[in-house]
């Protein structure tokens, strides 16, 4: 049993067929079929049920896949650490960033990190918070920016920044000049919101549930420019973190009363030693956050 066989095993499981797995790995389909057949012969176990053009893991195959995931993750870590022994001249960091922060906070910081460590490869994945959590737990990502209060036991993190959530309105909205708005006022509006699976959306829905009201969500999108356009045209209001509005002139952010803050952290897997490259990125982010983002006064709104 070798690592190539285990790589093929996981690829077939994820693709649901030998052909799709071969296409994804850019190898010939017979090579994958022969490798899996040889693995089954070595183990004297059937790993896949083959039905027509689809395949499905047997219970024995599921057990082996769990071991394969751990072994391949350890291999990736070993390769990364060996590369880093050359003084961070080579290596890769894998970080997940929520959509809203990927465009407005991280680009200059990541470019500064790249300037300091030009030999490192930086792989950034933008996704919703729930997807980032899943990718952290299964080892697809090494670091992620997550809501501090949302960390599961499998992850740990260090406080990165606290950011205020604002109601965002267009130039003609009657609440544009309001010093603050209540949640009741906000939920009385037609809303443009992220889709489910994003903590930002789930947070607001939980607050609405605590008030006993149903949000009137008139528009859903994961594209920030599209949500901005909807609000600018006066069709709805939304919520963004304050950083999103720093250079916006056609939109106004109105604070909630009481204010709502989200505490964000840089997270990694608990008990899983970070590689030197990932430690360098984590420490760089925390150092930059400490300089650029002093904590604001306020409190963390609790999700009901």
Secondary structure, 3 states (H helix, E strand, C coil): CCHHHHHHHHHHHHHCCHHHHHHHHCCCHHHHHHHHHHHHHHHCCCCEEEECCEEEECHHHHHHHHHHHHHHHHHHHHHHHHHHCCCCCCCEEEEEEEHHHHCCCHHHHHHHHHHHCCCCEEEEEEECHHHHHHHHHCCCCCEEEEEHHHCCCCEEEEEEEEEEEEEEECCCCCCCCCCCECHHHHHCCEEEECCCCCHHHHHHHHHHHHHCCCCEEEEECCCHHHHHHHHHCCCCEEEEEHHHHCCCCCCEEEEEEEEEEEEEEEEEECCCCCCHHHHHHHHHHHHHHHHHCCCCCCCECCCC
